[in-house]
Amino acid sequence: MYEISICHLYPDLLNLYGDYGNIQALVRRLEWRGINVQVHPVSIGDPFEPEKYDIVFIGGGQDFEQDILHKDLLTVKKKPLIEAVECGTVFLCICGGYQLMGQYYKLSNGTEIECLGAMNHWTIGHEKRLTGNLVFRIDGLNQQPDSLVVGFENHSGKTYLGDGVTPLGKVVYGYGNNGEDGYEGARYKNVFCSYSHGSLLPKNPGLTDELITIALKRKYRDFVSLQPLNDRIEMLARESMIKRLLKK
């Protein structure tokens, strides 16, 4: 029987706007298919052992919470987290978690805060917040009709991508990374980053299954594909939001 191990990094500090719903979506869609799943909370002072986890989730947090965990992130967890990224572990990083994976965060007063450096992107803080519903298209997201993803963004930082990192998707409605270049999120190896709260995965079962599929294929050579689920209600909710926002 297949089994997936999920690491929830700093769940006591990074859990804004219902981000825990992403963990719940992963767990339920695994359990409904008879796949064993374990969730391991890892916080300040806890070791991060990359070989133990198939999926790592990092949610969003306010500046205060991110200040609390900053030292632990850079002194205790930086090396093993980068090791996990480079060996292909699946990551989902939302908002503050997305920012922390990059090179640095420059505050609006000019102060530069070092981040994990696992990916080549950086964030510049601004006074104006980028807030509202978000729709973006992920090319190649075959498990979700029309490849459209729905979320909710609320961030003052503007993120820019460097060499080696590709956008997760193209903005159809909303701001995305910075409200300037038309892109949302970032992708590097099996790391998926997004500004989409709301929670992201319950609203987008196809994206949830994409993460699960990548994790299972990486772990089990004999794994081919996931058993289909009845996503009628989830898809109706998603399509209703898309139609309302895009006025289709």
N, C-alpha and C positions, 0 to 999 in steps of 0.2 A: 504493500500500500504506500502511496506517495505521502510525503509529509513536508510541510513548509514551516520554517522558523522565522518569525518576524521580530525585529528589534524596534521598539518605540523609544527613540532617543529623547531624553529630557521631557517625559510626558507631564511632569509636574510644573514645568516652566514654559514649554512651548505648546500651547493648546488653545489658540485664539479661534473665535468664530466657528466653533464646532469641528475643528480639525480632527478630533478623535473619531469622527464619523468615517474617516478614511480607513482607519484600522478596522472598524466594525464592518465596513464594506468588504474588505479583503477577507476577513474571518468568515463572514456569512457566505460569500461566494465560493470559498474553499469548502466549508462544511456542507453546503448544499450538494456538493459533488462527491461527498464522502472522502475528502482529502483531509488528513490530520493537520492541524495548525496549532502552533504555540506562539504566544506573544510574550516577549521579554522586555519589561521596562528597564532602561539603563539611564541613570541620571548622574549627578555630580558625585565623584568619588568611586563610581562603579567602573570596572574595567570594560573596555569594548573589545571583544574577541571576534575578529572578522570571520574566522572559519565557522562560527556557530550560526550565522544568519544568512538567510536567502533573500530577505527583503528588509530594508532599513527605511523607517519613516521618521522625518524630521518636520515638525509643524512650525507654525508661526508664533511669535511672541513680541511683546512690547519691548522698547529699549531697556527698561529696567530689568526685565527677566533676562534679556540677552547679556546685559552687563554681569549678572550673577554667574552665568555659566561660562563666560568668556575664558577665564583662566583655565578652567577644567578642560574646555574644548581644545585649547592650544597646547597644554602641557601633558594631559593624560590621553586624550583621544585622537589627536591630530594624526599621528603616524599610522595607527591601525585603521582609522577611517579612510585615509588615502589609499592604504593597501587594499581595503575592501572595494573601493571605487575602481582601482586599476585592475583588479582580478575579475571584475565583471558582476559584482553583486548588484542586485536591483535596488535603487534608491528612489524614493519619492520625497521631494523637499518642497515645502510650501512656504511662500512669502519670506518670513525671517529665516527659515531653514534654507531657502534658496539663496538668500544673501550671504549667509554664513559659509556656504560652500565655495564662495568666490575668493578673490584676492584681498579686497579691502572694502570698507564702507566709509565714505567721507561724509561727515556730518555737515549740516548747513553752515556751521561756524568755521569750517575748514579742518577740524580735527579728523585725522585718518585712523580708523580702527582696523587692525589686522584681522583678517578672517582665515578660514581653514586653508585656502589655497589649493583645494582639490580640483577646482575648475578655473578656467581663464575668463572670468567675468568680474565686474566690479560695480559698485552701487554708489550713487551720489545723492545725498539727502537734499530735499527741497521743502520749502514752507508749505506749498500747496499739496494736498493729498489727491491721489488718483483713486477715486472711489466709484463703485457702481457695478452693475452686471457686466459680465464679460463673455463673449463668444469668440472662439478661435478655431481654426481648422488645422488638424494634424494630418499631413499627407501620409498615406500608408496605414492609417488606423482602420484596418479592414474589419475589425470586430464591432465597429460603430457606424451605422448608416450615415452617409454624407460626410463622415470624418469630422463633424462639428462637435466641439466640447463646450459645455456651459459651466460658468463659475461666477464668483463674486470677488472683486478685488478691492483692497483698501490699504494703500501704501503711499508713503511720502518719498521713499527712495526710488530713484530711476536707475535701472540696471542696464548695462551695456555689455555686449558679448565680444570676446577677443578671438584670436585664432584657435582653431581646434574645437570650438564649441559651436553647435548649431542651434537655431531657435527651435523650441518645441513646436510652435505653430505660428500661424499668420492670423493677426487680429481681424475679426469680422465686425465686432461691436465692442467698444470699450477702449481702454488705454493700452493694456499689456505692459511690457517691460518698462517703457519710458514715455509712452504717448507720442513718440517721434518717428521711430523707424517702422512701425507697423507689426512688430513681432511680439510674441508672448512666450515666456519661459525659456528654458535651455535644455539641451540634451548633450550628454557626453558619455560615451560607452553606454552603460545601462542605468545612468542617472537621469531621472526626469524631474525637472524643476519647473514650478509654476507659481504665479501670484494668485491663483484661484483658490479662494476659501469656499465655504458654502454648504456642506463639504464637497470637495471636488469629485471623489470617486462614487458616492451614492447617486449623484446626478448623471454619472457617465459610466454605466456598467461595461461598455466596450473597452474603455481605457483601463478599468480595473482588471478585466480579463487579459488585456495585453501585458500588464505587469506580472500577473500570475503565470501566464504562458511563458514569458521570458525566464522567470525564476525556475519553473519546472523543467524547461528544456535545458537549462544550464546545469541542473542538478541530476537529472535522470536521462540517460541516453535513449531509453525506450519510450519516453513520453512523446506523443504526437500532437494531440489537440485536446481542448477542454470539451466536456459534455455540454451541449447547449442548455440554457436555462430559460424559463418563461419570464422575459423582461418586459412584458406588455405594459405594465403600470409605470415602470421606470422610464420607458421610452416615450409614453404618452406625456409624462410630466416634462421630460426633456424637450420634446417637440413643441409642447405648448409654450414653454419659455422662449424657445428660438423664434416661433411665429410671432409672439408678442413683441419681442425686441426688434426683430427684423421686419415686422409688419408684413409678413408673407400672407 
